[in-house]
Amino acid sequence: MKKKSNKKAGVESGSKLYRKRLARLVGAGSSNGAQEEPFEGVLEPRGVLTQGEPTVIGDDAAAADAGVSCPVATPPKTSSTRKTVIWIILSLAIAVLSIWAVTSQNKHFRFSLFLDRLGNSNKGWLACAFLAMLGFIFFEALSFRTILRGLGYRRSLFANYTYAATDIYFSAITPSATGGQPASAYIMMHSGGISGSVTTVTILVCLALYALSIIVLGVCCFTLRPFLYFSFSVAARIMIAIGMVIQFALAFMFVLLIQRGQLLCKIACKLLPLAAKLHLVRNPERKAERLRESLNNYRLCAEMTAGKKSMLLRALLYNVLQRASQIAVTVFAYLAMGGRVRHAADIFAIQSYTVLGAAYVPIPGGMGVIDMMLTDGLGTYMRDDAAATELTLLSRAISFYACILLCGVTVLLIYVVQKIRGKKVR
């Protein structure tokens, strides 16, 4: 008996052996000679998802008809081109306003003097700052590669670089980093040939490790350099404290969704009608459906990462190194502008506190917020306010704007390759 399987676009199907195996699974529960209904779903080969029986990626009804019980992956949806263009324009406007706000607050700052001091800076330390910026992209690519290999997908380092660059670019031009994950998922599925389930789990793991890496750096700062927390203004200290609490809450929520996801979903679904009556949410049925989809994704994440502690630890290490590379840009910029080496660890801690305090702010790339907080924290170690402003501009120009420009060029090249040559990056 032959079995037809309809493949979904952009999702990698399983081998012929497992398609035959699926046919036997379905045929076992049917009467002899009965015509089988076509199965809607995609079969993943063993070793790609979990050990054991093949896993079906489709809808719940399709999986039940096939006799296979499994979670259903729902990859993030990409935003429209129009929204992307709007966010690019808004991000440029926010960047200009941020630079103006930082420089206008300091009456002694002059761009001409800044350029002169930049020309007299130590070029070796500046080169190290640019290398640290590249490390920010490189370590995220290594994190992607580690997770994907642990889930059965081997892709080249260049391919993982494209996933990381896409994630960084769109996360920087959209609020709260909401655009990077769907855009990266699109590239992983359509250019990398990675299944929707593995793509979803990879992104969920990266989100969790992102929060954990910030927590690791925050704990190190509060442990090794607690006095520097008080070098910030009261408003900045409040933001840093809130940021630490939010990162712990995000990490705890991720674990809770995996361990007690069903209970949380039931509670949320019961509270949605009440929230709708109070006009707090709209379309409670649609919200409930999205909650169920998210729960399925977290269940899938729990299954696929079970027993892979070494993979998760390596990926976490790369995430910590990624954040450390970005923070190190400020340290190297400080040294390039004539700073003292013995203060390098303090500058690193100040930038870490800044990242912690701005991580939850719903502004693309934390523009403006990071600049103001960093200038505030650097005042103790710079000769005057103008020097603190200059260091802030230099470090942000390398760690953020140059990084986004490089990632943006990468995204443009990916688009050109896909549209003109039809080539796939693997």
Phi, psi and omega in degrees: 000129182266147183235128179266141178229120179275124182270139175276147182295138175078006182241135184279126182274168181277182182281168180297323180303316183281334173294321176294322180296321178295321179298321178293322179299317181287319183292338182295329183264008183251161179284156182294132177082357180285145180279125182279144174281145180298139181269128179263107180166179181232134182262127177264138178290156179298141180098337178277317178256277181229162176286146177115219184291154179298148182255138183257130175252107180190223174256166184300322180295320180295319179295320179294319179297327181280351180080018182239126179262124181199159173291161180247125182278139176234091182298150179299147180267138179279150179280165181287161179297325180297316179295322180297316179297318179299317181292326177297315179296316179296322180295319177297318179295318179295322179297315179297315180295323180295313179297319179296319181295320181290316184284327183288336180286343180251110184289338182270356181282135175224132181297326180296317177293323178298317179293323178295315179293327177293323177293331180266006182286167179282113185290333178294315177293326176296319178298321177296324178296318178291324176295321177295324176296318177295327177297330177300319178283318184298315183290329174292323176298320177295324178296315176301314182297320180297314181292315182295320178294322177295336179260009172099009181243117177259116178234154183294162178296325178295318179298317178293329174297320179295323177295316181293316181297320178296317179298313182295317184296307184287333175292330182280339182252005178236151183291140177056027177057035183280340186267340185293319184293312178298320180294317178295322178298321179298314180294320181296320183280317188269331177260327183266350180066029180267138185295159181296324181294312180294322177300313180299313182294319179301317181291319178297318179295318179297321178297317180294317181291332176299312179296319181294323180295322177293322177297316180302313180293322179296317179296320178298319180293314180293335180276314186267329182227059183292331183293336181289339177300326182275358175281347177275164175290169182299316180298317179294322179296322177296317179296321179295317179296317178297319180298320179295317180296318182295319180295319175297320180295320179295316179296318180294320180295323179298314179296319181294322179295327179284317185277322185230040184296319181299316181296316180297320180295318179297316179297315181296319180294328178284330180278340183298315177301322177294318178296326178293321177296328178275005179062032177270332178225159176245154179051066182300328179296318180293321178297319180296321179295320178294324177298318179295321178297316179297320179298317178301320179295319179290324174298317178297320179298317180298318181292317187284335181260002179297131179076012181245049183295322181296321177298315181293322179293319178296317179296322177296319177301315179295324177294318177297316178296327178297311179296321180296324179296317179296319180292326181296338177302317179296322179297312181293324177295321177298315179293324179295328181272015175097015180288165182269140183295326183292345178263004185299317181296324179292319178296320177300317180293320179298316179293326178294317176300321180296314178299319180296321182282341183250000186295330185261357183287127183281055177235134181308120178067009183063023183300136181090309181292309179298318181300312182294316181294320181294317177300320178297314183287331183280350185305326183291330188256001179250155185291333176201176181295327180296320179294323177296320178294319179297317179295321178299313180296318181294313182294319179290326179297325181273308187289332184246298188292316177293322178296316180294323178297315179297315180293323178296319176297321177298314179299320179296318179295322176299316180298317180296317180298317182290318186279322184270309184265342182068025183274147178251133179272118182228000000 
